[in-house]
Amino acid sequence: MWMITRVLDELVSDEDVFSCHQVEALVSCQMLCVNPRFGGRGLAQKLIQLTEGLTKTLGYSLIISEATSEFSARAFLKAGFRCQKTIQYDTFTIDSNQQPFQQLSSGGVHTAARLMIKHLK
C-alpha cells in the first residue's frame, strides 16, 4: 500500500497546477472506482459528471485526479480530462534502485499512474 502512495507523491511533485491553471483552489477527485460487476453501464461517467456539477456549484473551475488504473484513466479521458503527467509502473524507482512494481510489466492491465486535469468553463 505504501508503495502506491510513493507513486502518487511523485506524480504531483514539481507540478504547480495552481499557477499553471491560474486558480487559487481546486477539487481533487481522490478515487474513481466501479465494481467490475457493474462495469460498462456508464457509472464512472456519471460519477465524473456529478463531481463536475458539484465543482461548479462550489464555484471552482479545476478538477484533478490521480488515475492509477487504465480503467479510470480511460474514463477521465472520455470525460474530457487531459493527462498532464504519466509514471510507468514497471520503471518507477524509489531509493535509487528499488523497483516495487517491476512485475507489472508482464502483461498486466494497469501500466501507469496519470495526473488527470480538467478545467471547467
C-alpha positions in Angstrom: 0.0 0.0 0.0 2.7 2.5 0.9 4.5 2.0 -2.5 1.5 3.4 -4.4 1.5 6.5 -2.2 5.1 7.0 -3.3 4.0 6.9 -6.9 1.2 9.4 -6.2 3.6 11.7 -4.4 6.0 11.6 -7.4 3.1 12.2 -9.8 2.3 15.6 -8.3 5.8 16.6 -7.3 7.1 19.5 -9.4 3.5 20.1 -10.7 2.2 23.6 -9.8 -1.3 23.2 -11.0 -2.5 26.3 -9.2 -0.1 28.6 -11.0 -0.3 26.7 -14.3 -4.1 27.0 -14.4 -4.3 30.3 -12.6 -6.6 29.1 -9.8 -6.5 29.5 -6.0 -8.4 26.4 -5.3 -9.4 23.1 -7.0 -11.3 19.9 -6.4 -9.3 16.7 -6.1 -11.1 13.5 -7.1 -9.3 11.1 -4.8 -10.6 7.8 -6.2 -12.8 6.7 -9.1 -13.8 3.0 -8.8 -16.7 1.0 -10.1 -17.3 -2.6 -9.0 -16.4 -4.8 -12.1 -19.9 -6.5 -11.8 -21.4 -3.1 -12.7 -18.8 -2.0 -15.4 -19.9 -0.9 -18.8 -23.0 0.8 -17.6 -21.7 4.4 -17.6 -21.3 4.6 -13.9 -17.8 6.1 -14.0 -19.0 8.8 -16.4 -22.0 9.5 -14.1 -19.6 9.9 -11.1 -17.4 12.2 -13.0 -20.4 14.3 -14.1 -21.6 14.5 -10.5 -18.2 15.7 -9.4 -18.1 18.3 -12.2 -21.5 19.6 -11.1 -20.5 19.8 -7.5 -17.3 21.6 -8.5 -19.2 24.2 -10.5 -21.8 24.6 -7.6 -18.9 25.3 -5.2 -17.5 27.9 -7.6 -14.4 26.0 -8.6 -13.1 25.6 -12.1 -10.4 22.9 -11.9 -10.6 19.2 -11.1 -7.6 16.9 -10.8 -7.3 13.2 -10.2 -4.6 10.6 -9.9 -5.7 7.8 -12.2 -3.9 4.6 -11.0 -5.7 2.2 -13.4 -6.2 2.0 -17.1 -10.0 1.9 -16.5 -10.1 5.2 -14.5 -7.7 6.9 -17.0 -9.9 6.0 -19.9 -13.0 7.3 -18.0 -11.3 10.6 -17.3 -10.1 10.9 -20.9 -13.6 10.2 -22.2 -15.0 12.9 -19.9 -12.6 15.5 -21.4 -9.7 15.4 -18.9 -6.2 15.6 -20.2 -3.2 13.7 -18.9 -0.6 16.2 -17.5 1.9 13.6 -16.3 2.4 9.8 -16.5 4.6 7.5 -14.5 5.1 4.0 -15.8 4.8 1.4 -13.0 7.4 -1.0 -14.4 10.2 1.6 -14.5 9.2 3.6 -11.3 12.2 3.6 -9.0 12.5 4.7 -5.3 15.5 5.0 -3.1 17.8 5.0 -6.2 17.4 1.3 -7.0 14.2 -0.3 -5.8 11.5 -1.0 -8.5 8.5 -2.1 -6.5 6.2 -2.5 -9.5 8.5 -4.1 -12.0 6.4 -7.3 -12.1 3.5 -5.2 -13.6 5.4 -5.2 -17.0 4.5 -8.9 -17.6 1.2 -8.3 -19.4 -0.8 -6.6 -16.6 -3.7 -4.3 -17.4 -2.6 -1.4 -15.2 0.6 0.0 -16.6 0.8 3.6 -15.3 -0.4 6.3 -12.9 -1.5 9.5 -14.5 -2.2 13.0 -13.3 -5.5 13.9 -15.0 -6.8 17.5 -15.2 -9.9 19.2 -16.4 -10.5 23.0 -16.4 -14.3 23.6 -16.4 -15.7 26.5 -18.3 
